[in-house]
């Protein structure tokens, strides 16, 4: 990097500090996004701005013996802009630097250390921190260069400040800007981390839904495959069962048989993509509510009271399977998060819907809190598949799962999207 490049870089930084829009382009540590935090920041800034401006005016009058009007003007220009630093730090800094420069020209030579009141320097430190925390490093470096030029270049060249003390002030400026920029960068990094974590949670939730839908599709494939096989077999056997069947009818049954076989083949091919290598669902009969007693007896760590009310009736295979899986997931969650609980399982055959309720009275020992599967997601997807309703949440001292499935199971899930 040659001298010309360095020169252009410094000029760009200074130009950014003097010309950049005064309002930060994003929410910052100094100007947060929550209303109560903004009000708190404004209250602190106003209190400090008024107090430091009053202190600066008093020092200019009593110690520097400047006229009252000039003292008020210098104090207001060098400290009072702090009241706006929470919202517009860069604008406050520009006014303050102009006030510091004015002091170098307005106050006569012979001052002991510097031509500025100590409260004004304190106000400048606060504003420089706000600038460093709210803007990019490029702007922070530009503000540091301009401030150092006023404190050292103008102050020393006009004899208004002793060189060693000017170096101390310049060091304070550099440290303040670096600290503010580091704090602001950390705040921005944490916000970015939170945003990425939220995106990750959303991605995990979407992945859980897709995983459960794939699982449901694999299970229901066996149900659909059974019915399609029955259709194909009956269509093939029809010409042998019905004597003297007209040729058009035979052609229709042959077409029905061939289409059923093609549909079965395509269904198996598509669902096969969803299966893992060790997935044996296609070779295992899918369970239904006729096996609910076996399911209840399998959970030894729970005291389960099973009640089946209403007039039992035949269920469609999909509704029967989904009802069984909902009870299974509810009991698994109770065993995991409420060990030793008393659980009441109710299956009610209504006139139009099947109602399932699984309620526990809370854990009797420390829960495992182990990371389980996606039980609640699976329940929601199964209920939505058939246009039913689902409630899951705390009830009393425990947890409740309440599901309602229509018997006909006629529902287009695309209508929910």
Secondary structure as UniProt FT lines:
FT   HELIX           3..19
FT   HELIX           35..62
FT   HELIX           68..78
FT   HELIX           80..84
FT   TURN            85..87
FT   HELIX           89..106
FT   HELIX           118..134
FT   HELIX           137..148
FT   HELIX           149..154
FT   HELIX           155..157
FT   TURN            158..159
FT   HELIX           163..241
FT   TURN            243..244
FT   HELIX           247..274
FT   TURN            277..278
FT   HELIX           281..283
FT   HELIX           289..291
FT   HELIX           292..297
FT   TURN            300..301
FT   STRAND          303..310
FT   HELIX           317..337
FT   TURN            339..340
FT   STRAND          342..349
FT   STRAND          353..360
FT   HELIX           375..385
FT   TURN            386..387
FT   STRAND          389..395
FT   TURN            396..397
FT   STRAND          398..406
FT   HELIX           413..416
//
